[in-house]
């Protein structure tokens, strides 16, 4: 349990973050509390302050949000990655699923940290995957090629896929230009935006030397 002052301090710090309602609802469900959705939907049109929503959560949910966004626990980084991707895909138009399972054209099943669906059509629009190396090692060209192969399989089964995003909290191993060119070549011609990010100092920074500048982006909904 938090004291009144402790809770006020945590809520004040969390209020500086842009946390979508859907993520708050996920945290609330995990912590056995609810956010009253009827009034909140009405308030969404008025863009309510996050502080109003935080006040409806129990202490467990506030502590979990603290661990996710303030303490930056790596085991909870799927939530942070989801919030980051929500800045690219509006939560009003998209549904976010954490640790979603997606089947590719080969019938192989893959688990993504974030799956993003169109609310209008139900189509899979984007996916996000984190580097979860147990030894906390930076991904190498083999790891990145595997990611691209997974995206190739998934995009073949889900033609509306628009974006695929990879995140690493441990940086990326240095790659020669030849290895980078090989990775880009594997992704040539795909109508999917593919970006690589590094989570560092509580920020997601795009690794532009890895993100393929030649990838075509399909029409957005």
N, C-alpha and C positions, 0 to 999 in steps of 0.2 A: 504494500500500500504506500501511496505517496502522501506526504503532508500537503496541505493546501499551498504552501509556498513552493514546494518542489514541483507540484503539478503546474502551477502558474508559470514557473520558470521554463519548464519543458514546453508547455503550450506556446509560450511567447516565441521560443526558438523555432518550433515547428511551423508557426504561422508564416514564417518567411519562405516556406517551400510551397511549390505549386503541386499539391497532391490531389489528383482527381477523386471525385466522389466514389467512383468504382473501387479504387484502391482502399479508401477508407472503409468501404463496406466489406471488402475481403478481410482486412485486419480485424474489423469488428466481429465478423463471423467467427474467425479463428479464436477470438478472445471472449466468445460467448456473450456478446452484447449486440445491439442493433442501432442503426441510425434510422429514425422515422422517415421513410422515403416519401410519403405523400406530401408532406409540407416541404421537404427538401427539393422535390421536383419543381414545385412552384417557385421556390427560392432560387433555383438554378437560373431562371430567366433573369433574375436580378443580380446574378453573380455574387452569392453570399460570401462573406469573409470566411476563410478557413477556420478562424477562431470559433465561429458559431458551430461548425460541425465538430470540431475537437471537443467542445464542451459536452457533447452528447455521448462521448465514448467513456468506457470505464477505465480504471487505472491500468488494468492489464493491457488494454489496447494502446494507451498513451505510452506505456513502457516499451511495448513492441515497436511503436513508431519511433521512439527514441533510439532503440537499438538499430533500426533500419536506416534512418536518415541522419541521426546525430552521431551515434557511435560507429556507424558504418560496418556492422558485422558482416563478414564475407558470406556467411551461411544464409543471410537474408537479402543478398544483393539482387535476387530476381525481382523483388519489389522495386528497388531503385531503378533497375534497368527498365521495368515496365513504365515507371513514371517518366523516365527520360524519353522513351519512345512515344509516350502520350503527347509529347510536345510536337511530334511529327504526324501523329494520327489522332485526330480529335476524338476524345472519349464520348462526345455527343453522337458521333457517327460510327464509332467502332466499339466492339466489345473485346476486352482483354482477358486472356486466360493464362494463368501462370502454371508452368510445368505441364503444358498440353502435349498430347501425343498425336502425331500426324503420320499417316501412311503415304509412302511415295508410290510412284508408278510400278516399282519393282515389288510392291507389297511389303517392303521393309518398313518397320515402324520406328519413328524417331521422336525423342522427347526434346521439346524446346522450352527454354525458360519463359519465353513469352510468345503467345500466339495471338494474332490480331485479326478479328473478323469484321466484315461489314455488317452493321446492324440492319441495313436495308435488304441485303441479299443473302446474308449468312456465309458468303464466300470468304475463304482464307485470303487475307490481304497482305500480311507481313508476318515474319517470324524473327525472333531474337534468340541467340545462343551465347552462353558464357563459357569462357575457359575455366574448366573445373578440375584442372590438374591437381591431383592429391599432393604432389610434391611442390606445388606452387611455382612451377616452371613456366616460363614464357613460351607461347606456342611457336612452333617452327613451321617451315613450309609444308611439311607432311600434314600437320594438324589443319592448316588453312586449306590445303587441297582436299582433305577429307570433308571439311565444312562445305566447300564448293560442290563436291560430289553429292552431298546430302541435299543441298539446295537444288541441284540439277534434277535429282530424283523427285523431290517434292514439287517443284515447279511444273514438271511434266504431268503430275497428277492433279495439280491445282493451277490451271492456266491464268487465274485472276491474281496470282501472287505478284505483288508489286515491289516488295522490299524484303531484304534479308540482312540482318545485322549481327555482328560478332563483337563481343566485349571481353577484354582481358584486364584483370586487376594486377597482372604481373608483367606488363609490357609485352613486347614481341621480340623474338630473337632476330638479330640482324640478318638480313637476306641480301644476297648479291643481286645486282640488276637482272642478271640472267634468271635467277629464281623468281624474282618479282614478275618478270615478263612471262615466265611459264605459268604462274598463278593467274595473271591477267588473261592469258591465252585460253586457259581452261574456262573462263567465264565470258569469252568473247561471244557477242551476238545474243546473249540472253536479255530479255526485256524485264530485268529485275534490278532494282537499285541495290547494290551490295556495298556495305560500308563496314569498316573495322574501327573499333573504338578502344581506347584505353581509359580505365577508371583510375584517376590519380588525383590526390589532393581534393577529394570529394567532388570531382568534376569528370564528365565524360569528354574526352578529347579525341577527335577523329585522327586516325593515322592515315593521312592523305597519301603517303607513299605506298600504301597497300590498297586503299580503295581505288578501284579501277575507274579512271576518268572517262573511259570510252564506253561504259555500260549504258545502254539505252534504257530510259525509264518509261514504263507503260503509262497510259492515261489514268489519272487518279479519279476516284469517285467524287 
